[in-house]
Amino acid sequence: ELGGKEILLQLSNGATQTVAFTESSDTVDLVGHGLVAGDVVSFTEINTTTGITVDTHYYVVNPNTDDFQVSATVGGTAITLTGDGTGTLDEVFKSVGGIRSKSVTINAEAIDVTNQDSSEFRKILDSAGIRSMSLSGSGVFEDGEVINQLRTDMLANTMRKFRVYLTDDSDYFQSNFKITSL
């Protein structure tokens, strides 16, 4: 367990969208995208443009209403794009908010396969287990849209892909999580 740690939560929207890349401004053009600096994006298709690659996570920098730039690091310098083009924005992780944790618990529970034919020692299934993470804390949500989505997911027992940043050096856990209490 960790105590009193700053945590950033990001949630995936799971949608794909067509974008345009503009070399002269090094921007990704997407009308009314709603992204904020620090959100994470990746592309499954990039046509004509170079400087970025598919299936790589980038961080949003310098967002405007209808375009944004991408960086390889949080708050870093915008990547220089070469050539105008198009692409498919595959995954977007929007920041839910930062919380000051009361506790973070990460579990990797073993699976016991001991039976009557086992020797006197307990047998554990190798390379298998039940992994879970529990967060408890308080903080500020980014906006009403995000909290409404979290509330809807919780009440519908929906699994949603999240990233949980526990440190300032971009280390994170990414998986499908189920919110059981909000």
C-alpha positions in Angstrom: 0.0 0.0 0.0 1.1 3.5 -0.8 -0.2 6.5 1.2 -0.6 10.2 0.3 0.4 9.7 -3.3 -0.7 11.8 -6.3 -2.5 9.7 -8.9 -3.6 10.6 -12.4 -6.5 8.6 -13.8 -7.2 8.5 -17.6 -10.1 6.7 -19.3 -10.3 5.4 -22.8 -13.1 6.5 -25.0 -12.7 3.4 -27.2 -13.8 5.3 -30.4 -12.0 5.7 -33.7 -12.0 9.0 -35.7 -10.6 10.2 -39.0 -8.1 13.0 -38.7 -6.0 15.2 -41.0 -2.3 16.0 -40.4 -1.0 19.5 -41.4 2.7 19.9 -42.0 2.8 23.7 -41.8 1.5 23.8 -38.2 2.5 20.3 -37.1 -1.1 19.7 -36.1 -3.6 16.9 -36.0 -6.9 18.3 -37.2 -10.1 17.1 -35.7 -13.1 19.4 -35.3 -14.4 19.8 -31.8 -12.1 17.1 -30.4 -12.4 18.2 -26.7 -8.9 17.0 -25.8 -6.8 18.7 -23.2 -3.0 18.9 -22.7 -1.7 15.6 -21.4 -4.4 13.4 -22.9 -3.0 10.3 -24.6 -3.7 9.4 -28.2 -2.6 6.7 -30.7 -3.2 6.2 -34.4 -4.0 2.9 -36.3 -3.5 4.4 -39.7 -1.2 7.2 -41.0 -1.2 8.1 -44.7 1.5 10.3 -46.3 2.6 12.0 -43.1 5.9 11.0 -41.4 7.3 11.9 -38.0 4.8 9.8 -36.1 4.1 6.1 -36.2 1.0 3.9 -35.8 0.3 2.1 -32.5 2.5 4.5 -30.5 1.1 6.5 -27.6 1.5 10.3 -27.9 0.6 13.1 -25.5 -1.6 16.0 -26.5 0.2 19.4 -26.4 -1.0 22.8 -27.5 -4.7 21.9 -28.0 -7.0 24.3 -29.8 -10.7 23.8 -30.5 -10.2 22.0 -33.8 -6.6 20.8 -33.7 -3.8 19.7 -31.4 -0.1 18.8 -31.6 1.4 15.6 -30.2 4.6 15.0 -28.2 6.5 11.8 -27.2 6.5 13.0 -23.6 4.0 14.7 -21.2 4.3 18.4 -21.8 7.1 17.9 -24.2 7.9 19.6 -27.5 5.6 19.1 -30.4 6.7 16.5 -33.0 7.6 17.9 -36.4 5.3 16.4 -39.0 6.5 16.0 -42.6 3.8 16.0 -45.3 0.1 16.7 -45.1 -2.0 13.5 -44.7 -4.8 11.7 -43.1 -5.1 9.0 -40.5 -7.2 7.2 -38.0 -7.2 8.2 -34.3 -7.7 4.9 -32.6 -7.5 5.4 -28.9 -7.9 8.4 -26.7 -7.2 8.5 -23.0 -8.9 11.5 -21.5 -7.8 12.7 -18.1 -10.4 12.0 -15.4 -8.6 13.9 -12.8 -5.8 13.8 -10.2 -6.5 12.4 -6.7 -4.6 12.5 -3.5 -4.7 8.8 -2.5 -5.7 7.4 0.8 -4.6 4.0 -0.4 -3.5 2.0 -3.4 -3.5 -1.7 -3.2 -2.2 -4.0 -6.0 -2.9 -7.7 -5.7 -1.8 -10.8 -7.6 -3.7 -13.6 -5.9 -2.4 -17.1 -6.6 -4.6 -19.9 -7.8 -4.5 -23.0 -5.6 -4.8 -26.3 -7.6 -4.0 -28.6 -4.6 -6.1 -31.8 -4.7 -6.2 -35.1 -3.0 -3.5 -36.5 -5.3 -1.1 -33.6 -4.4 1.9 -34.3 -2.2 1.8 -32.8 1.3 2.6 -29.4 -0.1 0.1 -26.9 -1.5 0.3 -26.6 -5.3 0.0 -23.2 -7.0 -0.8 -22.8 -10.7 2.3 -21.4 -12.4 2.0 -18.1 -14.4 -1.6 -17.6 -13.4 -3.5 -15.6 -10.9 -6.2 -13.1 -10.2 -4.8 -9.5 -10.5 -6.7 -6.6 -9.0 -6.1 -3.0 -8.1 -8.0 -0.9 -5.5 -7.8 2.9 -5.3 -9.3 5.0 -2.6 -8.9 8.8 -2.5 -10.3 12.2 -3.0 -9.6 14.9 -5.6 -11.1 17.0 -8.4 -12.6 15.6 -11.6 -11.7 17.3 -14.9 -15.3 18.1 -16.0 -18.9 17.0 -15.7 -18.8 14.9 -18.8 -16.2 12.6 -17.3 -17.8 12.2 -13.9 -21.2 11.5 -15.7 -19.4 8.8 -17.8 -17.9 7.2 -14.7 -21.2 7.2 -12.9 -23.0 5.7 -15.9 -20.3 3.0 -16.2 -20.4 2.2 -12.4 -24.2 1.9 -12.3 -24.2 -0.3 -15.5 -21.4 -2.5 -14.2 -19.4 -1.6 -17.3 -15.7 -2.4 -17.7 -13.7 0.5 -19.1 -10.0 0.8 -20.1 -8.1 3.1 -17.8 -4.6 4.2 -17.3 -3.5 4.8 -13.7 -0.3 6.8 -13.2 1.2 6.3 -9.8 4.4 8.2 -10.3 5.6 11.4 -12.0 7.9 9.5 -14.4 5.1 8.2 -16.8 4.9 4.7 -15.3 1.4 3.5 -15.4 -1.0 0.5 -15.2 -3.3 0.1 -18.1 -6.2 -2.4 -18.1 -9.9 -2.8 -18.1 -11.2 -1.8 -14.7 -14.6 -1.9 -13.1 -15.6 1.0 -10.8 -17.5 -0.5 -7.9 -17.9 2.6 -5.7 -17.9 6.2 -6.6 
